[in-house]
Amino acid sequence: MDSNQSCSHIGAIKELKLAKEKVCELCIKQGTDWVHLRTCQTCGVTLCCDSSPMQHMSHHCRKEKHQVIISSEPGERWMYCFVDDEIAEY
């Protein structure tokens, strides 16, 4: 979204994939709680953050090799690249 970004993965994001639902489906299936939600910018899945007990989004991104997520929390406008460990506002 920002052409001056040093991370090419974040720089490649032209249109945001937003959360379709405000839940972590994996937490619901497992009967666990989540703290915050993140949305994968490769496939659009929304899962729980690293502060959540199960850390579903981190596991998803590592397994699927999906690089960039955005926060799905109201009022938060940032994205994060797992590969480059870089965060950027949008």
N, C-alpha and C positions, 0 to 999 in steps of 0.2 A: 504494500500500500504506500510505502515511502521509498522513492527511488534512491535516496541517499543511504539506505539501510546497508550495513556491511554483510548481513546474512542473506545469501541468495535465496534461501528457502522462504523466508519472510517476504523478501522483495518480489518473489514470484506470485504471491497472493494478490489477485486482481479483484476478486469478488468474495465476500465473506459467506461462509456457510453458518447459518444461525441455528440455535437449538430449536428443534421441532417440539420437544416436550421438556419440561423442567424437572426431570427425574433421571436418576441413574438406573437404567433397566437391570443391570447386573446386580446392583445393591438390592433392588426389590426382589429379584429371583433368589438371592442368597440370604435375605432377611437381615441385611446390614444397613447401617446409616451412612450418609454422606455429609460432607461439610459444605463443599462448593462444587459446581459443575463446570466442565470444560467441553468444548466442541472441537472435534478433529476437522481440520481444514482440507484433508484429503477425501474423507468419505462422509463427513457430516454427522457421525455418531456423537452423542453426548453422554459422557460418563463422569465419574467422580474424580476429584483432584488428589494431589499428593498429601494433603492434610487429612483426607478421609482414610479410614482404617484399611480399605482394600486397594486404594490407589489404582482404580480400574483404567483411567486414561493413560497413565504412564505405561502400564502393562500392554495396553492396546497399541500404543505408538511404537514401542520396542518390538513387539511381535509382528506387527504389520509393516514396520518401517515407514510409518507416517510421521512426518517431521514437525508440522506446525499445528498448534491448538490456539483457540481463543477462550477467554473467560466468558462464561455464560451467565455471569452474575449481573443483576441490574446495576447500572451506573459504572461498570468496569469496562474499559475499552483498551485491552491489551492483548497481544498475541505472544506466543513463546515458541521457540524452536528447540526441540530436544537435541538435535544434532550439534548445533553451534552454541547451545546454552545461552541463547540471546532472547531478550524480551524487547518488545517495541509497542508503543501506543499507536492507536489508529484513530 
